[in-house]
Amino acid sequence: MGSWKQHIPRSLRSFHLHSIKSRILAFALLATLIPSLTMGWLSYKHNRELLAEKTSGELRNITSHAAREIDIWLKERLYELRVFASSYEVSENLERILRVQGAPVSEGLAPRRLKDYLTSVREKFVHYEALVVIDAAARVVATSAGQAGPVNLPPDWVKMANKDKAILGDTVWDGVRGKTTMTIAVPIRAANGHLLGAMAARLNFRTIDETFRSFSLGETGQAYLMAADGTLVLSSRPLSPPFDTATPTYQVPQALLEMESVLLEYRDHRGKDMVGTLKRIPQLNWAVVAEVGSSEVYASIIQLRNLTFLMVAGLLLGIGLTAYLLGLTIVRPLNRLTEGAAEVAAGDLEVDLPVASRDELGYLTEVFNYMVARLRQGREEVDAINKTLSEKNRELERLSVTDGLTGLYNRSHLMQTLANETARARRHQRPFSVLMIDIDHFKRYNDSFGHLAGDALLSKLASVFTQSIRTAEYAARYGGEEFLIMLPETEPDGAVDAAERIRAQVAKGTSGDGNAGEGVTVSIGVAGFPEHGDTPEKIIASADAALYQAKRNGRDRVIRAGGRPGKGIKGRGRREEPVKH
């Protein structure tokens, strides 16, 4: 029983139903949605099946009727053609023509009589575009047309004629007239049964077209008659582009070909959703396709579906509003406590909820306010402690990277900064330079004026170095009386100029306390990346070597790594003396 009670709240939390109001609202919505959608779906499915069955019957009737009419039409044309071919005018005149050297002639009584006969027959029957008589070698003997054109018959038509079979040619698209024609033929035999040739007829589909146009397929429906190669013979609607500019072909969906006389849903050549069925005409190997747009077939149930959705939406709105108002009256005090707790959890301890009643919820609100007040007091105490610790940590961090006497960065921080600058300069292929600075005769100064004076001098020079460099530049105490200044984005020549300014500033503004025999000076060695080294150690070594050279050359001067003196010492005439710090 206990696990069951724990399982339900866990399941409700998984659906984000944390509050009583949300649970009331969810129950009301589900009680409305489930029966409404279930009944709506069942009704929609049942009506869709009825419409599909009705549409299937109508389309099957159309395709069957069309196939039957085409079959009868073709048999009638073949029968008529056999009658024409067995006429004395055809057989006797053709035999007489072929008897003249075994080949047809262009002039003479027999060809004229045969042509007149074909013309008179053509004028009496509307189904024929032209009638043609050919010999066994497929040469045109006579035609009702003005000019003899090619006769589109199968290559093996002679074998078919010898077997007394009907000869069915391919369909041909007439781009000028915008219609498709078909050629059929029957054998012509002499009185002794000998094959003389064939009588061919180029048929139009006028009567079949009238039958197709009589089909009622709504606004989006259409019936097609297609040949075996996909050529569109005719349609119940006028052909639209691109059919009127090229040979019309219709790509039959494979499902229609595989499932004859079955209603299927598919997309036609225009990309529209259709429902249709197909009926084959075996004698011609043609097919009739009747199709209607899905939107038109299912328009009524789509309207019913939309109406159902609107009704369900209205019900949901009404039930949801009612459940919401009910939830407000029941759980509004609890929501106030929940929101207050959420604000406290987010860090806002200035929450003070009004006590609206003296019942259990009122007592709970008073306890909540007291708890928040205690938390607020505790946070103030913690903030004070954290502030003190933060200040101490910052001071410790500062002491760990700075020199206690001069306030400059110490050697440890210097090496890390120099390594970072070397990596940055190598990555971006940019220069930088360092100045290695040493106080001349510092030991003698220290011995003369005492260690306190020496410390004061170090501190004063550190202040001079700091004031002499830009914000992006860096100064550190390297050790003892040695200092190092790093100049980013500076070539060695520019660094020499900066070093001269620092040297001159020291010589001008720094002296002893009156007891010293001369002012304090500095010697400076200059080295640059990558000219004098590509690692921090190599650059410092180059600068240190230049500093040593400055000491050897008489101090109070600037030497660039490689032995080149700075511009500011020309003509100073210092005598060289042994190096002494």
Protein Blocks (a to p, Z undefined) as FASTA:
>chain_A
ZZmmmmmmmmmmmnopabfklmmmmmmmmmmmmmmmmmmmmmmmmmmmmmmmmmmmmmmm
mmmmmmmmmmmmmmmmmmmmmmmmmpmklmmmmmmmmmngoiacfbdjklmmmmmmmmmm
mmmpmkbfbdcdddfkopafbdfbfbdcdddddfklmmmmmnopacdddddddfknopac
dddddddddfkopafbdcdddddfklmmmmmmmpcgbjkbccddddfkopafbdfbdcdd
fklmcccdddddfklmmmghiacddddfkopacdddddddfknopacdddddfklmmmmm
mmmmmmmmmmmmmmmmmmmmmmmmmmmmmmmmmmmmmmmmmmmmnopakbccddfbfcfk
lmmmmmmmmmmmmmmmmmmmmmmmmmmmmmmmmmmmmmmmccfklopacfklmmmmmmmm
mmmmmmnopacdddddddehklmmmmmnojklmmmmmmmmmmmmmmmpcfkbccddfbhj
bccdddehiafklmmmmmmmmmmmmmmmgccehjambdcdddddddddfklocbfklmmm
mmmmmmmmmmmnngaiaddehiiacfklgonlpacddddZZ
